[in-house]
Amino acid sequence: MSHLQIPKFYFLELCKCKLFEFSNPISSFGSVRLSYKGLGVAAVKMVQTRELCGNITTSVKGKYNFKEEYINRVVSEPAIWRYSMTENIFSWTFEQADIVVNMPYGDIRTDLLISGDFHGSLRITSGGSVYVLSLSDPLVLHSPNPVGINLGEIASCTSYIWTADCNFNGSRALIGTNGGVALVHIETGSVSWACHFKSDVNSVQLDNSENIGLCGLVDGTILSVDIRQRPESNALLLPAHSILLDYGNSQLDSKKRWFKLHGNIYSNGTISTSSSITCLTSLKQHNEYYFLASSLDGCIKLYDHRMVNRGAVLSYEGNARLHTRIQHVVDPSEKFIMTGGIDKKVRLWSIKSGELLFEKLFMDFTPSQFCWGKSKEAWVGSPNGLYSLTW
């Protein structure tokens, strides 16, 4: 969304047939020509008000920033496309990757959507094996098994692996299992426990410093694991903790219980919610302390690592309850968050304000897989197939 062009007015001096732009007060945004076709009356009025009043404008809602408000309006009206012959393909997750592809006429660099499923294809594992898909070598798409030579098993363990996250240089990965969180060294394949407990881990996410691993559990707990501390092959050698957690929705509905574990955790960084955690995302561009968490009851909340004991900083209202692990995605500029609900609608919010910007039903099944591209495009997957949202 950071590449959206901001409009401005131009005027034509008829007697000399010359085109001039109004350089004041909007010259700082550069020279951008605007086509008003399809822009809408409201957006055109915004441009007119901005020319008269400047970038900060007062309305009945109070003061607003023209640039932010304009981008929000554009995001709220995407064009929606459906890819043919993609039914029942995107059953679990997919990611966009910039890779080199070996074609009969030579190697080319292109963007691909790589899909994974629960049966062990690509990134999602069945049993307890960890695989790495190498994108440093060209993919041979015209071969019977295009990813076979690039996909290799690096480690295995006795637990079921539900989720994983990798550090920036690809030297180690954090995996969430049905018995805790483990660290995998990619080169050696060694697996060691960072935290061990009796619960399934639905989501793991490294923070911006890559020193803390956020872990979202099926019982609604969010743990902060210190991965700088030495992990152990024997989980019982890790420090023991007993944490009193409250899973109630309010002070009147208090449901406290003790949660026992072995691991290197920040005990004051533990969050308890009333519903299973489905997805976690660290915000890494603007504030390294913020992270987003979504849960099975449809709630999406923004937290601050430094103040988790005070509860969520912001909540994103309007989503429907979930019946499965539906992921959420954040755009590259970290301005917007998108997800789906059991009512089959796709929704998009402003991360900064919490405002619901887009809500639409355009498929017959629950949208459960999401991916944001590098520019003005996002993808949504369901048993219906693959959809593209463009701006």
Buried (B, 14 or more C-beta within 10 A) or exposed (E): BEEBEBBBBEEEEEEEEEEEEEEEEBEEEEEEEBEEEEBEEEBBEBBEBBBEEEBEBEEEEEEBEBBBBBBBBBBBBBEEEEBEEBEEBBBBBBBBEEBEBBEEEEEEEEEBBBBBBEEEBBBBBEEBEBBBBEBEEBBBEEEEEBBEEBBEEBBBBEBBBBBBBBBEEEEBBBBBBBBBBBBBBBEEEBBBBBBBBEBBBBBBBBBBEBEBBBBBBBBBBBBBBBBEBEBBEEBEEBEEBEBEBBBBEEEEEEEEEEBEBBBBBEEEBBBBBBBBBBBBBBBBEEEBBBBBBBBBBBBBBBBBBEEBEEEBBBEBEBBBEBEEBBBBBBBBBBBBBBBBBBEBBBBBBBBBBBBBBBBBEBBEBBBBBBBBBEEBBBBBBBBBBBBBBEB
